[in-house]
Amino acid sequence: MRKFKENLSGRIFFILALSSISALALITVFIFIKGVPFIAEVGLFNFLFGSSWAPDHGEYGILPMIAGTFIVTFGAALIGIPIALCCAVFLAEIAPAWLRNLFRPAIQLLAGIPSVVYGFWGLVFIVPFIMNHFGGPGVGILAASIILGIMILPTVISISEVSILALPRQYKEGALALGLTHWQTIRSVILPSAKSGIVAAVILGIGRAVGETMAVIMIVGNAPAMPRSILDPVRTLTTNIGLEMNYASGLHEKALFATGIVLFIIIMILNASAQYFTRKRSF
């Protein structure tokens, strides 16, 4: 009877796991079925490197959106990753227990805040601040980078902290025994030893920034044009899909699915890279 229950439980868990994989496979197949014919019709080069997005005139170049995605994501990484790494080191190596118990729930709370709240906060505080101190319309690359930099903090902090805490205690004890200071130990021993886990955390944080939609729609400006400064409004791949999918039809709709394919491939590359560094850490 016990063996029967174990077998039954194993099969139930297998079916549930298979259903999750099946859902992912169905989504992937659906996106590619919708988008690949459009790419074949328009041409991959024209689609990826075309500089004009005007569906009413038959122009479907997504280069401005690709550039906007990478520029905003780079800005978010530039703002958020140094803060996240410093916070992870502080929590893992420096902060007393009572302060860690105070900070960790706050960081987890950041991860649970809806993205629309981040976007609204950006409209109320960040956009007016940029307008008053830097000029321009306020909405654009800088505002989106700041908001996304804040949004990736929980991911990068949590995984980086776990990577540091997972190191054997002998690493730290040996370095201190050799006469290194606490800071020298962190800089020369702990961070290099946890490098693969930290890199995986950074890649997952970047993936989080690339895939964000709602908050970015509210503060990025949504102009499908190549930016000339960090104050210019741009449009990302996700916002392009989110803004136009409701009313798109025909070739326009297929173009948005093709945009989804590009975004899907970018996210898959980032996730595969994170998995590679995570596995590298375990060996």
C-alpha positions in Angstrom: 0.0 0.0 0.0 2.8 2.4 0.9 4.6 1.6 -2.4 1.4 2.2 -4.3 0.9 5.6 -2.7 4.6 6.6 -3.5 4.1 5.5 -7.1 0.9 7.4 -7.3 2.4 10.6 -5.8 5.4 10.3 -8.2 3.1 10.1 -11.2 0.9 13.0 -10.0 4.0 15.2 -9.6 5.3 14.1 -13.0 2.0 15.0 -14.7 2.0 18.4 -13.0 5.6 19.1 -14.1 4.7 17.9 -17.6 1.8 20.3 -17.7 4.0 23.2 -17.0 6.5 22.2 -19.7 3.6 21.6 -22.1 2.2 25.1 -21.4 5.6 26.6 -22.2 5.9 24.5 -25.4 2.4 25.5 -26.5 3.2 29.2 -26.0 6.4 28.8 -27.9 4.9 27.0 -30.8 2.0 29.5 -31.0 4.4 32.5 -31.1 6.6 30.9 -33.8 3.6 29.8 -35.9 2.3 33.4 -35.9 5.6 35.2 -36.3 7.8 33.1 -38.5 5.6 33.6 -41.7 5.8 37.4 -41.2 9.6 37.2 -40.9 9.8 35.1 -44.1 7.5 37.6 -45.9 9.2 40.8 -44.9 12.8 39.5 -44.5 14.8 38.9 -41.4 17.3 41.7 -42.2 14.6 44.3 -42.9 12.7 43.3 -39.8 15.6 43.4 -37.4 17.6 46.3 -38.9 14.8 48.5 -40.3 14.7 51.9 -38.6 11.1 52.8 -39.2 8.0 51.3 -37.5 4.9 52.5 -39.3 2.4 49.6 -39.7 -0.1 51.9 -41.5 2.6 52.4 -44.2 3.8 48.8 -44.3 7.1 49.6 -42.4 8.0 47.1 -39.7 11.6 47.8 -38.6 12.2 47.1 -35.0 15.8 48.3 -34.7 14.6 51.4 -32.6 12.8 49.0 -30.2 15.8 46.7 -29.9 18.1 49.7 -29.3 15.6 51.1 -26.7 15.4 47.7 -24.9 19.2 47.4 -24.6 19.8 51.0 -23.7 17.2 51.0 -21.0 18.3 47.6 -19.7 22.0 48.8 -19.6 21.0 51.9 -17.7 19.0 49.8 -15.2 22.0 47.5 -14.7 24.3 50.4 -14.3 22.1 51.8 -11.6 20.8 48.7 -9.8 23.6 46.1 -9.9 26.2 48.1 -7.9 23.6 48.9 -5.2 22.4 45.3 -5.2 25.9 43.8 -4.8 26.8 46.2 -2.0 23.6 45.4 -0.2 24.2 41.6 -0.7 27.7 41.9 0.8 26.4 44.0 3.6 23.7 41.6 4.5 25.9 38.5 4.2 29.1 39.7 5.8 28.7 43.0 7.8 25.1 43.5 9.1 24.2 42.3 12.6 21.5 39.7 12.9 18.8 42.2 13.9 19.5 44.4 10.9 19.5 41.4 8.5 16.1 40.4 9.9 14.8 43.9 9.2 16.3 44.3 5.7 15.4 40.9 4.3 11.6 41.3 4.6 11.9 44.8 3.1 13.7 43.4 0.1 11.2 40.7 -0.3 8.5 43.3 -0.2 10.1 45.1 -3.1 9.7 42.0 -5.2 6.0 41.8 -4.3 5.1 45.3 -5.3 3.0 45.4 -8.6 4.9 46.9 -11.5 2.1 49.4 -12.1 2.9 50.9 -8.6 6.5 51.3 -9.6 5.3 53.0 -12.8 2.9 55.3 -11.0 5.6 56.2 -8.4 8.0 57.0 -11.3 5.4 59.3 -12.9 4.7 61.2 -9.7 8.4 61.5 -8.4 11.0 60.5 -11.0 9.6 62.2 -14.1 9.0 65.6 -12.5 12.5 65.4 -10.9 14.1 64.8 -14.3 12.1 67.6 -15.9 13.1 70.1 -13.2 16.7 69.2 -12.9 17.8 67.8 -16.3 15.2 69.2 -18.8 13.4 67.3 -21.5 10.0 65.7 -21.3 10.9 63.7 -18.1 9.7 60.4 -19.6 12.4 58.5 -21.4 15.5 56.4 -21.0 16.7 57.9 -17.7 13.3 57.5 -15.9 12.8 54.0 -17.1 16.4 53.0 -16.2 15.9 54.3 -12.6 12.7 52.4 -12.1 14.0 49.2 -13.6 17.2 49.6 -11.6 15.0 49.6 -8.4 12.9 46.7 -9.7 15.8 44.3 -10.3 17.2 44.9 -6.8 15.4 42.0 -5.0 16.5 39.4 -7.6 20.1 40.4 -7.6 20.3 41.0 -3.8 18.7 37.7 -2.9 20.6 35.4 -5.2 23.9 37.2 -4.6 23.5 36.9 -0.8 22.7 33.2 -1.1 25.8 32.7 -3.3 28.0 34.4 -0.7 26.4 32.5 2.3 26.8 29.2 0.5 30.6 29.5 0.5 32.5 27.2 2.9 33.4 28.9 6.1 37.0 27.8 5.6 37.5 30.4 2.9 36.9 33.2 5.2 38.6 31.7 8.2 41.7 30.8 6.2 41.9 34.3 4.8 41.6 35.9 8.2 44.1 33.5 9.6 46.6 34.6 7.0 46.3 38.2 8.3 43.8 39.7 5.8 41.4 42.3 7.1 37.7 41.7 6.8 37.4 44.0 3.8 40.4 42.4 2.1 38.8 39.0 2.7 35.5 40.1 1.1 37.3 41.7 -1.9 40.0 39.1 -2.5 38.4 35.8 -1.4 34.6 35.9 -0.9 33.5 37.9 -4.0 35.8 36.0 -6.5 34.7 32.6 -5.0 31.0 33.6 -5.4 31.5 35.1 -8.8 29.5 32.5 -10.8 26.5 32.8 -8.5 26.7 36.6 -8.6 27.0 36.6 -12.4 23.9 34.4 -12.6 22.1 36.8 -10.3 23.0 39.7 -12.5 21.9 37.9 -15.7 18.5 37.1 -14.1 18.1 40.7 -13.0 18.8 41.8 -16.5 16.3 39.3 -17.8 13.8 40.8 -15.4 14.5 44.3 -16.8 14.2 43.1 -20.4 10.8 41.5 -19.8 9.2 44.3 -17.8 6.2 46.0 -19.5 3.7 47.9 -17.4 6.1 50.2 -15.5 8.1 50.8 -18.6 5.0 51.8 -20.7 4.1 54.4 -18.1 7.5 56.2 -18.0 9.6 55.4 -21.1 7.7 57.8 -23.5 6.9 55.1 -26.1 8.4 56.9 -29.1 9.5 54.3 -31.9 12.6 56.3 -32.8 16.3 56.0 -32.3 17.3 57.9 -29.1 20.0 60.6 -29.2 20.4 61.2 -25.4 19.4 59.5 -22.2 16.5 62.0 -21.8 14.8 61.0 -25.0 11.7 58.9 -25.0 12.0 55.4 -26.6 10.0 52.3 -27.0 11.1 48.8 -26.0 10.1 45.5 -27.4 7.7 44.7 -24.6 6.0 48.1 -24.7 5.6 47.8 -28.4 3.7 44.6 -28.0 1.7 45.8 -25.1 0.7 49.1 -26.7 -0.4 47.8 -30.1 -1.6 44.2 -29.7 -5.1 45.3 -28.7 -5.9 46.9 -32.0 -3.5 45.1 -34.4 -4.7 42.9 -37.1 -3.4 41.2 -40.2 0.2 41.8 -41.0 0.5 44.2 -38.1 -0.5 41.5 -35.7 2.0 39.0 -37.2 4.7 41.7 -36.8 4.0 41.9 -33.1 4.2 38.1 -32.8 7.5 38.3 -34.7 8.6 40.9 -32.1 7.7 38.4 -29.4 10.0 35.9 -31.1 12.9 38.3 -30.8 12.1 39.0 -27.2 11.7 35.3 -26.5 15.1 34.5 -27.9 16.7 37.3 -25.9 15.2 36.0 -22.7 16.1 32.4 -23.5 19.7 33.4 -24.1 19.8 35.3 -20.7 18.2 32.4 -18.8 20.6 29.8 -20.4 23.5 32.0 -19.5 22.3 32.2 -15.9 21.9 28.4 -15.8 25.4 27.9 -17.2 26.9 30.1 -14.5 24.8 28.4 -11.8 25.9 24.9 -12.8 29.5 26.2 -13.1 29.3 27.2 -9.4 28.1 23.8 -8.3 31.1 21.9 -9.8 
